[in-house]
């Protein structure tokens, strides 16, 4: 009985498949190395493994069997290609897994400079203007006739550095000690770091004005040279704080890094004026002024106090420089000779 839908053609196809599955093993040509693969049967069972190698044809097949033979070779070739594809896929999987496990550019840890590398690097507070003298140092004759324009440049840079540091001082106090700036300042108002040598600033404290008597006794050349010396020492301390902030990933690393850059700008203005007037340049400090114990505070509390004292004195010194020069500029502009 015939059924619609070309059932007869479908049966012929099944017959050809049956012929493919039961070719004689005597026709198989052994090879040194074979690869096996598995097929899943329509009912979900897995047949035994069989080698993928095509039967060799010793003579041209007859026309009656050519279709069956071609189908056998086609199926065998397809099986070989499938097996080859599987092998390539396995290799690709291994390669992909290897690439995944290899460190990428983002995952490679950034090499941090060792303390020895840092301690031997250029000191930012020496030659803050990055002037290349070519090995020749020209000494200008001493001249204490200052003008308001050159002092105004120093005041401008000191004011900018002061505002930038002071605006985030309360954030640093609260983030570090859990207290506001005023409370932290009161807690450590009488505590100082001797190696900073800030005694020349007199009785000036953070956010306080210089007394009238102290202002009256000031001279421009003394302010420039002594404040320059103190700020250089503070640069040593700020540098160490910046390193610690970077190593620990603290929230204020950018704050201290920016403070370093702004301090260098102030130092450059001071250096230019001191050098232009032939004043005696103070001996620059080295990193040795800050002891190893001071640098490597094992106590987190001690390190926080150290950082506060350095930052406090940095802001206070900038304020001293600004107030003192503003007063001295007024004297210059009000004097009959000016």
MOJO-V784885 format. One record per residue. N is the residue number from 1. RES is the residue in three letters. OMEGA is omega in degrees with one decimal (999 if undefined). Layout:
n->N res->RES omega->OMEGA
n->N res->RES omega->OMEGA
This chain:
n->1 res->UNK omega->179.6
n->2 res->UNK omega->178.9
n->3 res->UNK omega->179.2
n->4 res->UNK omega->176.4
n->5 res->UNK omega->177.2
n->6 res->UNK omega->178.8
n->7 res->UNK omega->-178.5
n->8 res->UNK omega->177.4
n->9 res->UNK omega->178.8
n->10 res->UNK omega->179.1
n->11 res->UNK omega->177.7
n->12 res->UNK omega->179.2
n->13 res->UNK omega->177.5
n->14 res->UNK omega->179.1
n->15 res->UNK omega->179.1
n->16 res->UNK omega->177.9
n->17 res->UNK omega->178.9
n->18 res->UNK omega->177.6
n->19 res->UNK omega->-179.5
n->20 res->UNK omega->-173.7
n->21 res->UNK omega->-174.2
n->22 res->UNK omega->174.1
n->23 res->UNK omega->-173.9
n->24 res->UNK omega->177.9
n->25 res->UNK omega->180.0
n->26 res->UNK omega->178.9
n->27 res->UNK omega->-176.4
n->28 res->UNK omega->177.6
n->29 res->UNK omega->-178.6
n->30 res->UNK omega->177.4
n->31 res->UNK omega->-177.7
n->32 res->UNK omega->-175.5
n->33 res->UNK omega->-178.3
n->34 res->UNK omega->178.3
n->35 res->UNK omega->-177.5
n->36 res->UNK omega->175.2
n->37 res->UNK omega->-178.3
n->38 res->UNK omega->173.4
n->39 res->UNK omega->174.5
n->40 res->UNK omega->178.9
n->41 res->UNK omega->-177.9
n->42 res->UNK omega->-179.2
n->43 res->UNK omega->173.7
n->44 res->UNK omega->-179.5
n->45 res->UNK omega->-178.7
n->46 res->UNK omega->-179.3
n->47 res->UNK omega->178.5
n->48 res->UNK omega->-179.5
n->49 res->UNK omega->175.9
n->50 res->UNK omega->-178.3
n->51 res->UNK omega->177.6
n->52 res->UNK omega->172.6
n->53 res->UNK omega->-172.5
n->54 res->UNK omega->177.4
n->55 res->UNK omega->179.1
n->56 res->UNK omega->179.0
n->57 res->UNK omega->-177.9
n->58 res->UNK omega->177.8
n->59 res->UNK omega->-177.6
n->60 res->UNK omega->-177.8
n->61 res->UNK omega->177.8
n->62 res->UNK omega->-178.3
n->63 res->UNK omega->-178.7
n->64 res->UNK omega->-177.4
n->65 res->UNK omega->-175.9
n->66 res->UNK omega->-179.4
n->67 res->UNK omega->-179.5
n->68 res->UNK omega->-178.1
n->69 res->UNK omega->179.0
n->70 res->UNK omega->178.3
n->71 res->UNK omega->179.6
n->72 res->UNK omega->179.5
n->73 res->UNK omega->178.8
n->74 res->UNK omega->179.6
n->75 res->UNK omega->-179.8
n->76 res->UNK omega->178.4
n->77 res->UNK omega->177.9
n->78 res->UNK omega->177.5
n->79 res->UNK omega->178.4
n->80 res->UNK omega->178.3
n->81 res->UNK omega->178.2
n->82 res->UNK omega->180.0
n->83 res->UNK omega->178.1
n->84 res->UNK omega->178.1
n->85 res->UNK omega->179.6
n->86 res->UNK omega->179.6
n->87 res->UNK omega->178.1
n->88 res->UNK omega->179.6
n->89 res->UNK omega->179.1
n->90 res->UNK omega->178.3
n->91 res->UNK omega->179.2
n->92 res->UNK omega->178.1
n->93 res->UNK omega->179.0
n->94 res->UNK omega->179.7
n->95 res->UNK omega->179.9
n->96 res->UNK omega->179.0
n->97 res->UNK omega->178.1
n->98 res->UNK omega->179.6
n->99 res->UNK omega->179.5
n->100 res->UNK omega->-176.6
n->101 res->UNK omega->178.5
n->102 res->UNK omega->179.7
n->103 res->UNK omega->177.1
n->104 res->UNK omega->-179.8
n->105 res->UNK omega->-178.7
n->106 res->UNK omega->-175.8
n->107 res->UNK omega->178.9
n->108 res->UNK omega->179.9
n->109 res->UNK omega->177.7
n->110 res->UNK omega->-178.9
n->111 res->UNK omega->178.1
n->112 res->UNK omega->176.9
n->113 res->UNK omega->175.8
n->114 res->UNK omega->178.9
n->115 res->UNK omega->178.9
n->116 res->UNK omega->177.5
n->117 res->UNK omega->-178.6
n->118 res->UNK omega->-176.8
n->119 res->UNK omega->179.3
n->120 res->UNK omega->-179.9
n->121 res->UNK omega->-179.2
n->122 res->UNK omega->177.9
n->123 res->UNK omega->-171.5
n->124 res->UNK omega->-175.7
n->125 res->UNK omega->175.0
n->126 res->UNK omega->-175.6
n->127 res->UNK omega->-174.9
n->128 res->UNK omega->178.6
n->129 res->UNK omega->-178.8
n->130 res->UNK omega->180.0
n->131 res->UNK omega->177.1
n->132 res->UNK omega->-177.3
n->133 res->UNK omega->-178.4
n->134 res->UNK omega->179.2
n->135 res->UNK omega->-179.7
n->136 res->UNK omega->179.1
n->137 res->UNK omega->-179.5
n->138 res->UNK omega->178.9
n->139 res->UNK omega->178.6
n->140 res->UNK omega->176.9
n->141 res->UNK omega->-178.8
n->142 res->UNK omega->-179.0
n->143 res->UNK omega->-177.7
n->144 res->UNK omega->176.0
n->145 res->UNK omega->-178.1
n->146 res->UNK omega->176.5
n->147 res->UNK omega->-175.3
n->148 res->UNK omega->-178.7
n->149 res->UNK omega->-178.6
n->150 res->UNK omega->177.1
n->151 res->UNK omega->177.6
n->152 res->UNK omega->177.2
n->153 res->UNK omega->178.8
n->154 res->UNK omega->179.4
n->155 res->UNK omega->-179.6
n->156 res->UNK omega->-179.2
n->157 res->UNK omega->178.6
n->158 res->UNK omega->179.4
n->159 res->UNK omega->179.0
n->160 res->UNK omega->179.0
n->161 res->UNK omega->179.3
n->162 res->UNK omega->-178.5
n->163 res->UNK omega->-178.3
n->164 res->UNK omega->-179.1
n->165 res->UNK omega->-175.5
n->166 res->UNK omega->-178.3
n->167 res->UNK omega->-179.6
n->168 res->UNK omega->-178.3
n->169 res->UNK omega->-179.8
n->170 res->UNK omega->176.8
n->171 res->UNK omega->179.1
n->172 res->UNK omega->180.0
n->173 res->UNK omega->-178.1
n->174 res->UNK omega->180.0
n->175 res->UNK omega->-177.4
n->176 res->UNK omega->-175.3
n->177 res->UNK omega->-176.6
n->178 res->UNK omega->179.5
n->179 res->UNK omega->177.8
n->180 res->UNK omega->-175.0
n->181 res->UNK omega->-177.5
n->182 res->UNK omega->-179.5
n->183 res->UNK omega->180.0
n->184 res->UNK omega->179.4
n->185 res->UNK omega->178.9
n->186 res->UNK omega->-178.9
n->187 res->UNK omega->-173.3
n->188 res->UNK omega->-174.3
n->189 res->UNK omega->-178.4
n->190 res->UNK omega->-178.6
n->191 res->UNK omega->-178.6
n->192 res->UNK omega->173.9
n->193 res->UNK omega->-173.8
n->194 res->UNK omega->-175.2
n->195 res->UNK omega->175.6
n->196 res->UNK omega->176.8
n->197 res->UNK omega->179.4
n->198 res->UNK omega->-177.4
n->199 res->UNK omega->-178.3
n->200 res->UNK omega->-179.9
n->201 res->UNK omega->176.5
n->202 res->UNK omega->-176.4
n->203 res->UNK omega->-178.7
n->204 res->UNK omega->176.1
n->205 res->UNK omega->-178.0
n->206 res->UNK omega->176.9
n->207 res->UNK omega->174.6
n->208 res->UNK omega->178.1
n->209 res->UNK omega->173.7
n->210 res->UNK omega->-178.4
n->211 res->UNK omega->-179.1
n->212 res->UNK omega->180.0
n->213 res->UNK omega->-179.6
n->214 res->UNK omega->177.8
n->215 res->UNK omega->-178.1
n->216 res->UNK omega->-177.0
n->217 res->UNK omega->-174.8
n->218 res->UNK omega->172.2
n->219 res->UNK omega->-176.0
n->220 res->UNK omega->-176.4
n->221 res->UNK omega->178.9
n->222 res->UNK omega->178.9
n->223 res->UNK omega->-177.3
n->224 res->UNK omega->-174.6
n->225 res->UNK omega->-175.3
n->226 res->UNK omega->176.9
n->227 res->UNK omega->176.5
n->228 res->UNK omega->179.5
n->229 res->UNK omega->-178.7
n->230 res->UNK omega->-179.2
n->231 res->UNK omega->175.8
n->232 res->UNK omega->178.0
n->233 res->UNK omega->176.8
n->234 res->UNK omega->176.7
n->235 res->UNK omega->176.3
n->236 res->UNK omega->-179.8
n->237 res->UNK omega->179.6
n->238 res->UNK omega->178.3
n->239 res->UNK omega->-179.3
n->240 res->UNK omega->178.0
n->241 res->UNK omega->179.4
n->242 res->UNK omega->176.9
n->243 res->UNK omega->-179.1
n->244 res->UNK omega->179.8
n->245 res->UNK omega->179.6
n->246 res->UNK omega->-178.6
n->247 res->UNK omega->-176.9
n->248 res->UNK omega->-179.3
n->249 res->UNK omega->-178.4
n->250 res->UNK omega->-173.3
n->251 res->UNK omega->-173.3
n->252 res->UNK omega->-178.8
n->253 res->UNK omega->178.2
n->254 res->UNK omega->179.5
n->255 res->UNK omega->-178.7
n->256 res->UNK omega->177.0
n->257 res->UNK omega->177.5
n->258 res->UNK omega->177.8
n->259 res->UNK omega->176.6
n->260 res->UNK omega->-178.7
n->261 res->UNK omega->-179.8
n->262 res->UNK omega->176.2
n->263 res->UNK omega->179.3
n->264 res->UNK omega->177.8
n->265 res->UNK omega->177.7
n->266 res->UNK omega->178.6
n->267 res->UNK omega->179.6
n->268 res->UNK omega->178.7
n->269 res->UNK omega->178.4
n->270 res->UNK omega->-179.8
n->271 res->UNK omega->-178.5
n->272 res->UNK omega->-178.2
n->273 res->UNK omega->178.8
n->274 res->UNK omega->-178.0
n->275 res->UNK omega->-178.2
n->276 res->UNK omega->-178.2
n->277 res->UNK omega->175.4
n->278 res->UNK omega->178.3
n->279 res->UNK omega->-179.6
n->280 res->UNK omega->-179.3
n->281 res->UNK omega->179.1
n->282 res->UNK omega->178.2
n->283 res->UNK omega->-175.9
n->284 res->UNK omega->179.1
n->285 res->UNK omega->172.9
n->286 res->UNK omega->-179.6
n->287 res->UNK omega->-178.3
n->288 res->UNK omega->-180.0
n->289 res->UNK omega->175.8
n->290 res->UNK omega->-173.4
n->291 res->UNK omega->177.5
n->292 res->UNK omega->178.7
n->293 res->UNK omega->179.4
n->294 res->UNK omega->-179.3
n->295 res->UNK omega->-174.8
n->296 res->UNK omega->177.7
n->297 res->UNK omega->178.9
n->298 res->UNK omega->178.7
n->299 res->UNK omega->179.5
n->300 res->UNK omega->179.3
n->301 res->UNK omega->178.8
n->302 res->UNK omega->179.2
n->303 res->UNK omega->178.6
n->304 res->UNK omega->178.9
n->305 res->UNK omega->177.5
n->306 res->UNK omega->-179.6
n->307 res->UNK omega->179.0
n->308 res->UNK omega->-178.1
n->309 res->UNK omega->178.3
n->310 res->UNK omega->-179.8
n->311 res->UNK omega->178.6
n->312 res->UNK omega->-178.5
n->313 res->UNK omega->175.8
n->314 res->UNK omega->-180.0
n->315 res->UNK omega->-179.5
n->316 res->UNK omega->179.4
n->317 res->UNK omega->175.8
n->318 res->UNK omega->179.4
n->319 res->UNK omega->177.0
n->320 res->UNK omega->-179.7
n->321 res->UNK omega->-179.5
n->322 res->UNK omega->-178.3
n->323 res->UNK omega->-176.5
n->324 res->UNK omega->-179.2
n->325 res->UNK omega->176.2
n->326 res->UNK omega->177.8
n->327 res->UNK omega->-177.9
n->328 res->UNK omega->176.6
n->329 res->UNK omega->176.8
n->330 res->UNK omega->178.0
n->331 res->UNK omega->179.9
n->332 res->UNK omega->-177.2
n->333 res->UNK omega->-178.3
n->334 res->UNK omega->-178.9
n->335 res->UNK omega->-177.7
n->336 res->UNK omega->-175.7
n->337 res->UNK omega->-178.2
n->338 res->UNK omega->999
